[in-house]
Amino acid sequence: MRDTLKRTTALIVLVALFTAGVVYLLFSLAVHGSDWASNRINQHLYSNGTTTNSGAIYDRNGALLVSSEDGKRVYNSSRKVRVSTLHTVGDTSGFISTGTQSLYRKLLSGYNVLEGVYGIINRPAETSSVTLNIDSEACCVAYDAFGDYNGTIVVYNYKNGELVCSISKPSYDVNDVPSNLLTSKYYDGVFLDKAVSGVYTPGSVIKIITAISALQNIPGIESQTFDCDGEYEIGSGAVICNSVHYEETFEEAFNKSCNFAFADITLQLGASKLLETANSLGFNKQLYAGEVALKKSTFSPSDSDKLELGWAGIGQSTTLLNPSHLLSIVGAIANGGTGYAPNRIHSYSTFYGQYSPAANQLITLDGGIAAKMRALMRSNVVNKYGDDNFPNLEFCAKTGTAQLDDADSHSWLAGFSSRSDLPLAVVCIVENGGWGSGPATEVTNEVMQYFLDVYTNS
């Protein structure tokens, strides 16, 4: 009797352990199954680490950007679309780590607990897909607008964060990979999506941050005047201005991007106040746009070196700025203080259903300050850049010229349309393009005119 009881107890323990093991296995499959399935050693989805079977990716208008057919990835039939959307869509080997194919590979694997990855192998078009907010035709327009220059442009809807255009140059055609891709200087940084992983010396677009800080911290700044004689002397050195502007108001100094006035303003603020504003706007911290980790923007104005502090306030110090981060700051100005992260994903469809990610607020700015900055940036276009450079856009902007020691300057533009039927903000960097009012203005206008034609009645 005693032996029977022992055997029964042992059997019960074994059954309990077996049941617990099954439960743990099912739990692990539910929680970690997609991780296991999407590992690049899975020969059902990858061959030599290259994606073969995976879900489809579409643009906002339903254009198929990439899908799987007969065990291989097939891209859009248009070379222009393939080249201009490469960094957003990504490559099959994962060299472009921020591409949608890499960041969403678990979702695109089509894995589910009932059939594993069977569905994605046998019916990939039905099993799993991602629809982007990107307009691939706009990306083609943007890529062509850069001509022989490299750089990046990002455009998004500042009301909801939808990223409607994003390109990074240089790029290449995944269907015709250049033989010198890894050896030619022309392709330096080709696997880097500059919109999200790049940082640049900001030049005068940093005056957006300095102006916000001045409005926050200097009483009466809007009625102050400055007497620019071409250089602002600080100790044994000077901040050099791009011209002699004579007497000017705060608004006029912003219009003319006067280094003299903004060096003066920076010293009035001091390093701590300027840094406090910058940090509140997302500098020196890790920011995310959905699954995408943005390269950190860094700003560290000097407490001890007044000359260096003056240069920091006009964007020619050690400051580095990420384009997508700046887009959210400009979006906050345009949107009354709420700056969304640029969101590339419109929706994704899986075995379990269809989902759309919620808008992610990245930047917060006081509504009153945002309104004053909108007026200042609109004044720049009306009184300095010219509305004829941005026809029918009701455009607000700030340009910048990031001077480099051994090359032509980078040309910046950050701005937005204030039209209620065209709530789009844009950041453009043309590498080695010279003055901000040159190539960056031309590229920006060409892209914005596309959206004006396609998305409004004008």
N, C-alpha and C positions, 0 to 999 in steps of 0.2 A: 504493500500500500504506500509505504514511504517512498519507494523507488518510483512508483507511478506518479506520485505528487511532484517529485523532483523533475521527472521527464516532462510533465505537463507545464511546470513552471519555466523550464528551460525553453520549451517550445513557444510558450507565450512571449518570453523575452525575445526569442529569435524573430517571431512574427512582428512584435512591436518595433524591433530594430529595422527589419525589412520595410515595414510600413513607413517608419520615420525616414529611411533612406529614399524611398520612392517619393515621399512628400518633399524632401529636400531637393531631390533631382528635378521634380516638376517646378518647384519654386525657383531653382537656379535657371532652368530653361526659360521660365517666364521673365525673370529679371535680367539674366545675362545672355540669353540665347542669341539676341541680335548682335551682341559684342562678339560672341564666338563665330557666328555666321559671317560677320563682316570682316573678320581677320583676313589679311592678304594671303595666308597659307591655305585658305579654303579654295580648292581647285574647282568647285562648282561655280564660283563667282569670279575667280581670278586665274590668270595664267602668267606664271613668272612675275607675280606681283602687280600685273596689269589688269584692270577691270575688264571683264568680258560680259557677265550677266548682271544687270542692275536696272533700276527703275528709270523711267523717262523724266526729262526735265523740259518744261515749256516756258515760254515767255508770257507776259501778261495778256497778250493777244492770241494765245493758243499756238503760236509757232513752235514747232518741235525743235529743240536745241540739241538734244542727244537722247538716244534710246539704244536698246539692245535688240539685235536681230541675228538669229543663228549663231549665238555664242560670241558676238563681237559688238563693240560699241560703234554706233553709226551717228555721225554728227549732221547738223543742218547742211543742206545741199549748197548753200551760198557760202563762198569763201569769205566774203566780207562779214557775214554773221559769225562764222567760226572764229575769225581773228578778233573781232571787236568784243565778243562775249567770252573769250577764252578764260580770263581771270575770274569771272563770276561763275562760269560753269565748271571750270577746272579741267585738268587732264586725267587720263586713265591711270597714270603711274603715281599720282599723288605728289608730284614735285611742287605743284601749286597748292600748298597746304590749306589755303583759305577758300579754295574752290568749293562749290556746292557738292560736287561728287565726292570730295574728301570729307567735308564737315558733316554731310548727311548720309554717309555711306551705310550706317546702320539702318536708317529708314529706307534707303533705296535698295537695300539687300532684299527687301520683301519678306523678311523672316516673320513667321507667326508660329504660335505654339502648336497649331493643329497640323500644319504641313511643312514646317521648316522653311526651306528656300525652294521647295518644289515649284511653287507658283511662279517665281521670278525666272526660273529656267524655262518653263514651258509656256507661260503666258505673261511675259514681262510688261506689255502695254496695259494690262488690266490689274496687275498686282500692286504696284507701288509707283508713285510719281510725285514730283514737286513742280508747282507752278510758281514762277518768279514774278516779282513786281516789275522787273526789267522789261523795257520796250527794246527789242533787239534792233529794230529799224533806227531808233534814236541812237543806239550805240554805234551803228554803222555811220550815221551822220557825224557823230562826235569824233570817231576814229579818223574819218576822212578830213575833218576840219583841222586836225593837228598837222596835216601835211607831213613835212620832214622832221618835225619836232617830236620829242618824247614828253611824257608827263601823264597827267590824269585829270579826269573831270568826273564829278559826282553831282547828280541832280535828284532831289526828292521832294515829295509832297509834304510841306511843313505842317499840314493839318493832321496827317495821320502817319507820317514816317515812311510811306512807301517809296522805296528807292527805284526810280524809274529809268535811270541811266547811270552806268558806271563803266568807264574804260580805263585801261592802263597800257601805256606804251613804253617800251616795245612789246610786241606780241608776235605770235607766229601761227601758222595754220597746222592744226593737229593732223590733217590729212596729207600734209606735204612738209614734214619737219625739215628745216634747213640743215644741211650737212655741217655747217659751221655754228650751229646753235650754242655749243658749249665753248667755242674758241674765239668767236668774233666779238670785238668790243661793242659792236652795234647791239648785241643782245645782252649786254650787262644788265643783270637784275631782271631778266625776262620772266623768272618764276615768281617774282614778287608782285603782288597786287598793290600798287602804290596808293590806291584809294584807302585801303584799310591797314596796310603794313608799312607804308612809307611815312617818313617824317622829313620836314624841310625847314630851313631857316625862313621865318615868315615874312621878313621885310615889313612894309607898312600895314599889312593886314592886322598886325598885332595892335595897331592903334585903335582897333575896335575894342580890345580888352582894356587898353589904357583909358579910352574915352568912357567906357562903362565905369571903371574905377573912379574916374574924376567926377562923374555924375553922382556916384554913391558917396564920395568922401570929401569933396571940396565945395563948401558952400559958395554960391554965387559964381561957379565956374562958367555958366552960360553968359554972364555979363562981363567976364574978364576980357581984357585985350592984351595982345602980345606985339612986340615991336621987333620983327625979324630982320636982322642985318646979314643973314647968310650963314652965321655960325654961332652956336651957343657955347660960350666959354665956361668950362668947369675945371677949376684948379689949373693944372699945367697943360690941359688939353682942351678939345672942343668937339661938340657934335656938329657936323657939317650939314647944312640944309641944301636942298636941291635948287634953291633959288633965293633971292632976296624978296621977302613978301611985305616988308614994312609993317604998318599997323594993321592988325587983323583981330577979329573976334574968334571965339572958340569954334563956332560953326565954320567960319572961313578958314581957320587953321586945319580943320578936319577936311574941308573941301580940297585944300591945296596940299594936304598931307605934309604939313610944315614940321620938319624935324626940330627947328628952333622951339616952336611952341610946345611940342609934345615932350621934348627934353625938359623944358621948364615945368610942365605939368607933372612929369614923372618925379622930379625932385620935390615938388610940392607934396606929392603923395607919399614918397618914401617907399623903401623896399617892402616893408611889412604890409602896408595897405594894398599895394599893387599885387603882392603875392597872395594876399587874402582873397582878392577878387579873382585872380587866375585860378586858384584852387577851388573856389566855389563854382567855377565854370568848367571844371573837369581836368585841369592840368595836374600833372604829377600823380595821377592815379590810373589804375587799369580800368578802362571802359570797354563795354561790350555792346555790339549791335547784333542782337539775337545770339547765334552760336559763334559769331565772329569776334575774336579779341582784337580790338584796335591797338595799333602801336601807340605806346604812351607818349603824349605830348609833355614836354618838360619845360619848366620855367623857373629860374632861380635868380632873380635880380639881386645884385650885390648890396649888402648893408654897408660895406666899408669903402668901396670904390665908387665914388659919385659919378665919375666919367662913365664907368661901365654900366652903372644904373641908368644914366641918360640914354646910352645906346640900347639898353634892354627895352626901354619904353617905346622905342621906335622900331624894334624888331631886328636889330643888327648885333645881337649879343650871342649868347650860347643857347638861346631859346630854340626849341624844335617843335614843330606843329604838324599834327596828323590831319590830312584833308577831311576825312569823315567826321572827326571831332569838331573841326571848324564848321562843317556843314550843320551840325546840331546847334552850335552857338548861334549861327546866322538864322537857323530855323526858329530858335527861341525868340530872337528879336522880331522876326516876321509874325510869329504866332502869339504875341502878347505875353511871352515869358515862358511858354512851355516848349522845350526843345526835345523832339523825339530822336531816338537813335535811328539811323538809316536801316530800314528793314527790307532785305532782298526777297523774303519769302511771302508770297501771297497766300498759298495754301499747300497742304500736302495730303495725298490720298494713300491710304494703306488698307490692309485686310480689315482693320478695325473701324474704318470710316474716314471721313474727310475733316480736316482741321485747318484753322487759320490762326497764326500766332497773334497775340495781342500787341498793340503798340507799346513800346518801351520808352518811357520818358528818361532822357539822359541828362538834360540841362534844365535848371530852373533859374529864372531871372524875374526880378520885380517888374510887374506890368507897366508901371510908370516909367521906369528906366528903359524898358523895351520900346515904349512909344517914342521916347526921345531919341533913341538910337535909330528907329525907323525913319524919323524925320531927318536926322543927320545924314543917313545913307541915301535917302531920296534927294536931299539937297546936293550931295556929291554929284549925282547924275544930272540934275537940272542945271546946276551952276558950274560944274567942272567938266565931267565926261561928255555930256550932251545926250539928250534923249534920242537924237537921230542915230546914235550908235546902238540903241536898243529900241527900235521902232515898235510902238503899240504895246510895250511890255509894262509900262508904269514901273520902271525898274529902280531898285535901290541897291547901292553897291559900295564896295571899298576895294580899290586895287592895291597892289603891293609890288615892290621890286626887291628881291632878295639878292643882295650883292655878294659875289663869290670872289675869292682871292685870285683864282687862276682860270676863270672861265666867265662867259657871258652870264649876266644875272638871270635868275628865274623870274618869270612873269606870273603874278597871282591875280585872281579876282574872286571875291566872295560877294554874293548878292542874292536878290530874290525879286520876283514879280509881286507887286502889291495888288494886282488885279484879283478880284474875288473868284473869277472863273479860271485862274491860272496860279494856284497857290504853290509855286515851285521855288525852291531855293537851290543855289548852285555854288560849287567851289571848283575852280579850275587852276591848275598849275601847268604852265608851259615851261619845260626845262630849257634854260639858256635862251629864253625868248626875248630877253631885254626888258624894257619898261612894262609895268603892269597894264598900262593903258594901250599896249600894242597887241601882241598875239593872244593873250588871255581874254581880252575884250572881244576880239574877233571870233575866237572859238566859242566863247560863251554865248554870244549873240546868235551864231549859226545854230547852235543846239536849242536855244530857247525859242528861236523862230520856228523850228520844227514842231515843238510842243504847242506853240501858239496856233499854228496851222492845223494840227491834227486834233487837238483837244479843246479848241474853242471855235466859235463861229466867226472869228475875225481873221 
